[in-house]
Amino acid sequence: RLRPAGSSARVDVRPDDFRVIRHKERSQTTTIFAVDASGSSALERLAEAKGAVELLLAECYTRRDQVALLAFRGKAAELLLPPTRSLVRAKRSLAGLPGGGGTPLAAGILAASELADVVRRRGETPLLVFLTDGRANIGRDGAPGRKPAMADALAMARTLGADGTAALVIDISVRPGPEAAALAAALGGRYLPLPKADSRTLTDMVSSARPA
């Protein structure tokens, strides 16, 4: 502020004259889809899971997010598609996904966790979307057995959840049981049973789970 005429000509600056504007830049989100392609998911349920992922892929494309796709079946998890913005590549990888075999859920969680670490190191924010019935029967070491396999999966989920990684579990079982809900709780994430989910519910749930 300038002093009145007749006083010394100097500017009187007060603290409330300053305004600080902080711009928060939204980091790139990479949505990692981890699909349970095991026999326990049944072929018709896998088809529905693929349909759900395809719907969500379109939503990610609209938001300019990157997407990645991995599947777990038999005794291991497989990265089908590294992070990409190509909707065509993502749909092609999804369409060729076979089903059958055991449910190595711990391996799927580990693979998703490792990919999330890669995404973070690139300065991006990962969002994990698991499509599974949560009924593990193959342990982290590849050995069969439902009880130890479930223990491995939940332990892995709690470790991942402690990192604060945003996660969503979509229960693809015909009759949702407690397993997938327990997985979501261990991850510290959200839970949605696919039988009750229409397209709007799916996209809204993923949007709400997406990091700010």
C-alpha positions in Angstrom: 0.0 0.0 0.0 1.2 3.5 -0.8 1.3 6.0 2.1 -0.7 9.2 1.8 0.8 12.3 0.1 3.2 14.2 2.2 4.6 11.0 3.9 7.7 9.2 2.8 7.1 7.4 -0.5 7.4 3.8 0.3 5.3 0.7 -0.1 3.7 -0.7 3.0 3.4 -4.5 2.6 1.4 -6.5 5.0 1.2 -10.3 5.5 -2.4 -10.4 4.2 -1.3 -8.9 0.9 0.3 -12.2 -0.1 -1.7 -15.1 -1.7 -0.1 -18.5 -2.2 -1.7 -20.7 -4.8 -0.6 -24.4 -4.8 -1.4 -26.5 -7.9 -1.7 -30.2 -7.3 -0.8 -32.2 -10.3 -2.8 -35.4 -10.7 -0.5 -38.4 -11.2 -1.1 -40.9 -13.9 -3.1 -43.9 -12.8 -2.4 -47.4 -14.0 -5.2 -49.9 -13.4 -3.9 -53.4 -12.9 -6.5 -56.1 -13.6 -5.7 -59.5 -11.9 -8.1 -62.1 -13.3 -8.8 -65.5 -11.7 -8.8 -67.8 -14.7 -8.9 -71.0 -12.6 -11.4 -73.9 -12.8 -13.2 -72.8 -9.7 -14.4 -69.7 -11.6 -16.2 -71.8 -14.2 -16.2 -70.9 -17.8 -19.4 -68.9 -17.8 -18.2 -66.9 -14.8 -14.9 -66.2 -16.6 -16.8 -65.0 -19.6 -18.7 -62.5 -17.3 -15.4 -61.5 -15.7 -14.0 -60.8 -19.1 -17.1 -58.7 -19.9 -16.6 -56.7 -16.7 -13.0 -56.1 -17.5 -13.8 -55.0 -21.1 -16.3 -52.5 -19.7 -13.8 -51.1 -17.2 -11.1 -51.0 -19.9 -13.3 -48.6 -21.9 -13.7 -46.5 -18.8 -9.9 -46.4 -18.2 -9.4 -45.4 -21.9 -11.8 -42.5 -21.5 -9.9 -41.3 -18.5 -6.5 -41.8 -20.3 -5.4 -44.2 -17.7 -2.9 -46.9 -18.5 -4.1 -50.5 -18.0 -2.3 -53.8 -17.4 -3.6 -57.3 -17.3 -2.4 -60.4 -15.5 -4.1 -63.8 -14.9 -3.6 -66.6 -12.4 -4.4 -70.2 -12.9 -2.8 -73.6 -12.5 0.2 -73.0 -10.2 1.3 -69.5 -11.3 0.4 -66.0 -12.4 1.2 -64.6 -15.8 1.5 -61.0 -17.0 -0.6 -60.9 -20.2 -0.2 -57.2 -20.9 2.3 -54.7 -19.5 0.9 -51.2 -18.8 -0.5 -49.7 -22.0 -3.0 -47.2 -23.3 -3.9 -49.4 -26.2 -7.5 -50.6 -25.8 -7.1 -52.9 -28.8 -4.1 -54.7 -27.3 -5.9 -55.1 -23.9 -9.1 -56.5 -25.5 -7.0 -58.9 -27.6 -5.1 -60.2 -24.5 -8.3 -60.6 -22.6 -10.1 -62.5 -25.4 -7.3 -65.1 -25.6 -7.3 -65.8 -21.8 -7.9 -69.6 -21.2 -9.6 -71.0 -18.1 -9.1 -74.0 -15.9 -6.8 -75.5 -13.3 -6.1 -74.6 -9.7 -6.4 -71.2 -8.0 -2.9 -69.8 -7.0 -4.3 -66.7 -5.5 -1.2 -65.9 -3.5 0.8 -65.9 -6.8 -1.7 -63.6 -8.3 -1.5 -61.1 -5.4 2.3 -61.3 -5.5 2.4 -60.6 -9.3 0.0 -57.7 -8.9 2.1 -56.3 -6.0 5.4 -56.5 -8.0 3.8 -54.8 -11.0 2.4 -52.1 -8.7 5.9 -51.4 -7.4 7.1 -51.0 -11.0 4.3 -48.5 -11.6 5.2 -46.5 -8.5 8.8 -46.3 -9.5 7.8 -44.7 -12.8 6.0 -42.0 -10.8 2.5 -43.3 -11.5 -0.2 -44.4 -9.1 -1.4 -48.1 -9.2 -5.0 -49.3 -8.7 -5.4 -53.0 -8.3 -8.7 -54.7 -9.5 -8.9 -58.4 -8.6 -11.6 -60.5 -10.2 -11.8 -63.7 -8.2 -14.0 -65.9 -6.0 -11.2 -65.7 -3.5 -11.2 -69.5 -3.0 -7.5 -70.3 -3.2 -6.3 -73.9 -3.4 -2.7 -73.6 -4.5 -0.1 -72.2 -2.1 2.6 -69.7 -2.8 5.0 -72.6 -3.2 2.8 -74.3 -5.8 1.6 -77.0 -3.4 -2.1 -77.9 -3.3 -4.2 -77.5 -0.2 -7.1 -75.1 0.4 -6.2 -74.2 4.0 -2.5 -73.3 3.6 -3.3 -71.7 0.2 -5.9 -69.4 1.9 -3.4 -68.5 4.6 -0.8 -67.7 2.1 -3.2 -65.5 0.1 -4.5 -63.5 3.1 -0.9 -63.0 4.4 0.1 -61.7 1.0 -2.9 -59.5 0.9 -2.3 -58.0 4.3 1.3 -57.2 3.3 0.1 -55.5 0.1 -2.6 -53.6 2.1 0.0 -52.3 4.5 1.6 -50.4 1.6 -1.6 -48.4 1.1 -2.1 -49.5 -2.5 -5.7 -48.9 -3.6 -7.5 -52.1 -4.4 -10.9 -53.4 -5.4 -12.1 -57.0 -5.3 -14.9 -58.0 -7.6 -16.4 -61.4 -6.5 -17.1 -63.4 -9.6 -18.5 -66.5 -7.9 -22.1 -67.5 -8.7 -23.0 -67.4 -5.0 -20.7 -65.0 -3.3 -19.2 -66.4 -0.1 -17.0 -65.0 2.6 -13.6 -65.7 0.9 -13.5 -62.7 -1.6 -14.9 -60.3 1.1 -12.1 -61.5 3.4 -9.6 -60.9 0.7 -10.9 -57.3 0.2 -10.7 -56.7 4.0 -7.1 -58.0 4.1 -6.2 -55.7 1.2 -7.9 -52.8 2.9 -9.9 -52.4 -0.3 -13.4 -52.3 -1.5 -15.6 -55.4 -2.3 -18.2 -55.8 -5.0 -20.1 -59.0 -5.8 -20.4 -59.3 -9.6 -23.9 -60.8 -9.6 -25.2 -57.6 -8.2 -23.2 -55.3 -10.4 -24.5 -53.6 -13.5 -22.3 -51.5 -15.8 -22.9 -48.3 -13.8 -22.2 -49.9 -10.5 -18.9 -51.3 -11.8 -17.7 -48.0 -13.2 -18.7 -46.1 -10.2 -17.0 -48.5 -7.8 -13.7 -48.3 -9.8 -14.0 -44.6 -10.0 -14.4 -44.3 -6.2 -11.5 -46.7 -5.6 -9.2 -44.7 -7.9 -6.6 -42.7 -5.9 -7.3 -39.0 -5.8 
